[in-house]
């Protein structure tokens, strides 16, 4: 191990301890932000998913860039509580954090690639981008929740055709169904959301 990798693991261990996550807990990271808002899902929908996860005994924390942290407020307001968050400017601690997670829930963004690179299963809420171009991963360990509509993929940062239908049509139930299947494949049949 290089000193940097060892440091990332130590950071993850201290993050787990500080947030009272046990090694036996099913801990999920949520990364709700992307480089452009057209690839982001809605706070009320994230809140509904997280609420169900917490009600079923899962542990959840957020990851984001420092400037994105204020964007967590609408999700946490809908939840009625704050969750642990890593909002550091160095991305390297994400290596250790994602490696310890049972899965990473994300939108189409850079952090999901980091999660996939360290071997964490990912579930991505997919919007306007071309799937084949930006998702070179196995659907088995890295499924996407996607709604095929005739204007998708547009690759636009602002929806001009259908009022962001590729994202508005996706429901929390769609994400939960895909997450249950992913966790069954990666953790076994005893785990369900």
C-alpha positions in Angstrom: 0.0 0.0 0.0 1.2 3.5 -0.7 1.0 6.0 2.1 -1.9 7.8 0.3 -4.0 4.7 0.0 -3.3 3.8 3.7 -4.3 7.3 4.6 -7.6 6.9 2.7 -8.4 3.7 4.5 -7.6 5.4 7.9 -9.8 8.3 7.0 -12.7 6.0 6.1 -12.3 4.1 9.4 -12.4 7.4 11.4 -15.4 8.6 9.4 -17.2 5.3 10.2 -16.3 5.6 13.9 -17.3 9.3 14.1 -20.7 8.5 12.6 -21.2 5.3 14.6 -21.3 3.0 11.5 -20.5 -0.6 12.4 -18.7 -2.9 10.0 -21.8 -5.0 10.0 -24.0 -2.1 9.0 -25.2 -1.7 5.4 -23.8 1.7 4.6 -24.7 3.5 1.4 -23.2 6.7 0.1 -25.4 9.2 -1.9 -23.9 11.6 -4.3 -26.7 13.8 -5.6 -24.8 16.3 -7.6 -23.3 16.5 -11.1 -21.4 19.0 -13.3 -24.7 20.4 -14.7 -28.2 20.5 -13.2 -29.8 18.6 -16.1 -28.1 15.5 -14.7 -29.4 16.0 -11.2 -32.4 14.4 -9.7 -34.9 16.1 -7.4 -34.4 16.7 -3.6 -37.9 15.4 -2.8 -37.2 12.2 -4.6 -33.8 11.7 -3.0 -35.5 12.4 0.4 -38.1 9.7 -0.2 -35.5 7.1 -1.1 -33.3 8.0 1.8 -36.3 8.0 4.2 -37.2 4.4 3.1 -33.5 3.3 3.5 -33.3 4.7 7.0 -36.6 3.2 8.0 -35.2 -0.2 6.9 -32.0 0.0 9.0 -29.6 1.2 6.3 -27.0 3.8 7.2 -26.6 6.7 4.7 -24.2 9.5 4.2 -23.7 12.1 1.5 -20.7 12.9 -0.6 -20.3 16.2 -2.5 -17.9 19.0 -3.3 -17.6 21.8 -0.8 -19.5 24.2 -2.9 -22.3 21.7 -3.4 -22.9 21.1 0.4 -25.5 23.9 0.6 -27.5 22.0 -2.0 -28.0 19.2 0.5 -30.3 21.5 2.6 -33.5 20.8 0.6 -33.0 17.0 0.9 -32.3 17.2 4.6 -35.3 19.6 5.1 -37.6 17.1 3.5 -36.0 14.3 5.7 -36.3 16.4 8.8 -32.7 15.6 9.8 -29.1 16.0 8.8 -27.0 13.1 7.7 -23.3 12.6 7.8 -21.5 14.2 4.8 -18.0 14.2 3.3 -17.7 17.5 1.4 -13.9 17.7 1.2 -12.0 19.3 -1.6 -9.5 16.4 -2.0 -11.2 13.6 -3.8 -8.8 10.9 -2.6 -10.7 10.3 0.7 -13.6 9.1 -1.4 -11.4 6.1 -2.4 -11.5 4.8 1.2 -15.1 5.9 1.9 -16.6 4.3 -1.3 -14.5 1.1 -0.8 -16.2 0.6 2.6 -19.7 1.2 1.2 -22.0 -1.6 0.3 -23.2 0.6 -2.7 -23.0 4.2 -3.9 -26.1 5.9 -5.2 -25.4 8.7 -7.6 -26.3 10.7 -10.6 -24.2 10.7 -13.7 -21.1 12.3 -12.2 -17.4 11.9 -11.6 -17.7 10.4 -8.1 -19.6 7.4 -9.4 -16.6 6.6 -11.6 -14.4 6.8 -8.5 -16.8 4.4 -6.7 -16.7 1.9 -9.6 -12.9 2.2 -9.8 -12.5 1.1 -6.2 -14.9 -1.8 -6.6 -18.0 -0.4 -4.9 -21.3 -1.4 -6.6 -23.1 1.7 -8.0 -26.6 2.6 -8.9 -26.9 5.7 -11.1 -29.9 7.9 -11.8 -29.4 8.5 -15.5 -30.6 11.5 -17.4 -29.7 13.3 -20.7 -26.3 11.8 -21.6 -25.6 8.9 -23.9 -25.4 5.8 -21.8 -23.0 3.8 -24.0 -20.6 6.7 -24.1 -20.4 7.5 -20.4 -21.3 4.2 -18.7 -18.6 1.6 -19.6 -19.6 -0.7 -16.6 -21.4 -4.0 -16.2 -25.1 -3.5 -15.6 -24.8 -6.3 -13.0 -22.7 -4.3 -10.5 -23.4 -0.9 -11.9 -27.0 -0.6 -13.0 -28.7 2.6 -14.1 -32.2 3.8 -13.5 -33.2 5.4 -16.9 -36.3 6.5 -18.7 -36.1 6.2 -22.4 -37.9 9.1 -24.1 -37.6 10.2 -27.7 -35.4 13.2 -27.0 -32.9 11.3 -24.9 -29.9 11.4 -25.1 -29.6 15.1 -25.8 -26.5 15.9 -23.8 -27.8 19.3 -23.1 -27.2 21.2 -19.8 -30.6 22.8 -20.0 -33.7 20.9 -21.2 -35.4 22.7 -24.1 -37.7 20.0 -25.3 -39.6 18.1 -22.7 -39.3 19.9 -19.3 -36.6 17.5 -18.1 -38.8 14.5 -18.6 -35.8 12.1 -18.6 -35.4 12.9 -14.9 -38.9 13.9 -13.8 -40.3 10.6 -15.0 -37.9 8.6 -12.7 -39.6 7.8 -9.4 -38.2 6.8 -6.0 -39.9 3.4 -6.5 -37.8 2.9 -9.7 -34.6 3.5 -7.8 -35.6 1.3 -4.8 -36.5 -1.6 -7.1 -33.1 -1.4 -8.8 -31.3 -1.0 -5.5 -33.0 -4.1 -4.0 -31.9 -6.1 -7.0 -28.4 -4.7 -6.8 -28.0 -5.5 -3.1 -29.4 -9.0 -3.6 -26.7 -9.6 -6.3 -23.9 -8.1 -4.3 -24.8 -9.0 -0.7 -27.1 -11.9 -1.0 -30.9 -12.5 -0.6 -31.1 -11.6 3.1 -30.5 -7.9 2.3 -33.5 -5.9 1.1 -34.5 -2.3 1.2 
